[in-house]
Amino acid sequence: MIVSLDFETRSEVDLIKCGAWAYSVGPSTDILCTAYAIDDGEVECFRIFDGGYTVQKSVGRLAELARDDSVIFCAYNVGFEFAIWHNILVPR
């Protein structure tokens, strides 16, 4: 199973000047929305920290997929997505 993942973010930190990891740990960096698709399925897009049932269901599904060793996550710029996942999503 392949999961395509994308985070849209905002920050006062300049991503180009500092790089993905420093950007992801910046105090003003936040996730605006998250999109993912499983294999060739429909894209799920949600504002991750707005709360509500749909968000809880989607975050729960992503967590379930992350625990499955047979799942491969892919992203256009995987280093950025990994930094955002590790430094913002997981701690919250």
CORDA-V927336 format. One record per pair of residues at least 12 apart in sequence whose ideal C-beta (glycine too) atoms are under 7 Angstrom apart, sorted by the first residue. I is the first residue (numbers start at 1). J is the second residue. D is the distance in whole Angstrom. If there is no record, write none. Layout:
i/j/d
I/J/D
I/J/D
This chain:
i/j/d
1/38/6
1/39/6
1/70/6
1/71/5
2/39/6
2/72/5
2/74/6
3/36/6
3/38/6
3/65/5
3/71/6
3/73/5
4/36/6
4/37/5
4/74/6
4/75/7
5/36/5
5/73/6
5/75/5
5/81/6
6/35/5
6/75/6
6/81/7
7/31/5
7/34/6
7/81/6
7/84/5
8/32/5
8/33/5
9/29/6
9/30/6
9/31/6
9/32/6
9/84/6
10/30/6
10/32/6
11/23/6
11/26/5
11/28/5
11/29/4
12/26/7
12/28/4
13/26/4
13/28/7
13/29/6
20/79/5
20/80/4
20/83/5
21/83/5
24/83/4
24/84/5
24/87/4
24/88/6
25/87/5
29/88/7
31/48/5
31/49/7
31/84/6
31/88/6
31/89/7
32/47/7
33/45/6
33/46/6
33/47/5
33/48/7
34/46/6
34/48/5
36/62/6
44/58/6
46/58/5
49/92/7
